[in-house]
Amino acid sequence: MIRRALATLLAVALAVFLLIGSWPQLFGVHRTLIFAELTAMRGLMVAVALVAILFLIVVALLSQALRRVSALLALMLFGVVALNMAVLSTRGFGDPSFQEKAPADLTVFTWNTLGDAPGASVIADFALEHDVDILTLPETSREAADEIAALMGQAGVPMQVIVVALDELKSRSTALLVSETLGAYRIDESAGSTPYLPSVTAVPVDGSGPTIIAAHPVAPIPGYIEDWEPGLEWLAESCRGENVILAGDLNSTLDHYQGLADDGAALGACFDGAKETGNAGLGTWPSQLPELLGAPIDHVMATAEWEFVGFRVVGALDGLGSDHRAVLAQLRPVG
């Protein structure tokens, strides 16, 4: 009897934990350890809860003694499924369509390459095929970025290369490639960066183009979460400027930005491309999981000077070395 009571108590506590994890913003724990990771994996949470519900139904059918508690737990887990599915459905399960590219449109590509793993030719070929104007490549070395630029230059698409590397570790290097058709760009040394991992802020030399941020805040994992939230705060503040395009591995989802977003925006004054186009329910990490089960932590965002007219989570590059999926976005000037 005591064992059964303890098991019931533990099971109910787990179900309550999952319910809190389904909407941690309500309890103010959306940027705390464990809940930050849990809420990022809404799709996986739904899948696990559905399997658990099926198991509980079988238990209820086979054991009269456990029928009541099994029904209670199944009902709570159904709440987990319903809440997460409601959130995911409002964010969208994928609309990969792009419009015909207008002369003023920009195509932005971001991919955490896990230390150059896919190879420069894969990235250059994709960028050329999709007429990419801006590439933000976290965990990419200068050598790989230079090689990508050289390959694109040979194809008649010259690119500027801007890289910030904190040390010899490729995981602490972020590369930004900008088409020379946008004019000359330079690093804005006054902008600062995310803690521990580098984010690059580049501004047009003549002041006539968008500020471009290649972002890579650290992940919310033990030992680094103290740097994670300041990194998100830096991103939010960076997105409160005018004419900003931000892209990269943000190690965060829309759920983590409550309290960091201006009215109507996703983060700071930036709007999220995936959310605006109905793709924010698709995961970009880890690439080993189906898109519906992963965490949507790789983003392209922009301030109100731009609208998103195309967005795609790029599953075609899965299995080429990176544990992230790439993201491709088409932006058009407003007005």
C-alpha angles and dihedrals in degrees: 000000000000092000091050091050092050092048090050092049092050092048093050090047090053091050091050089049090054092048091053089046089054092063109010091160088076090062097036094244099111092112098041127104115277095011091059089058096039097054091048089065100056094144093051090047090056092050093049092047092051092052090048091050091053090049091050091050090055091048091050091051094049101039124046090187092059096037097099097047091042090053091049093051092045090052092051091048090049086058089054090052094046095048095047094044090051091053094045094046092054090052095049138247097235143312106179095177121131128194124233105281114255121208093256095045121110126211113209125195125189129181134161098221097195092234101328091307100150093050131240096268093058092053095042093048092050092047092050093046092052098039093241117192100182129032122188111190119181116197091023124131127227089245092058092043091051090049092050090050091048092052092048091046091053087055091054098262108110115200134193115229123215119176134176115193122177094196141332093297110105089212087066095052126089123190130201124191119191126186113248088229087076092061130247119326132195136187114267099225091187094061097076122205146249114283121267096355120058127248118190124220114193126184131191113261092223093041094237102112139057124288106248122208122192100197135198118161117180120266122261096251131130111289094022107050089094087066095040101071094045086051091055090047089053090051092049092051092046088054092057093076126092124272098005129165115190125184138162147079100321094177087221142082135219088272092067097056101072106127092021099072132083119228110301095357129106102225124005103322093326124113119217116240095211093051094045092053102039098257102107094104092066119095125228098186135090097018089203089073123071113264092251091058101043134088117263096223101136112083148177112205136173141180123251093278086079136053126200113239097168139021136170138176100219109227092163090081096054116125095029096111108282124102089214131073117233122241127215124194137180117211128190127194114251116238 
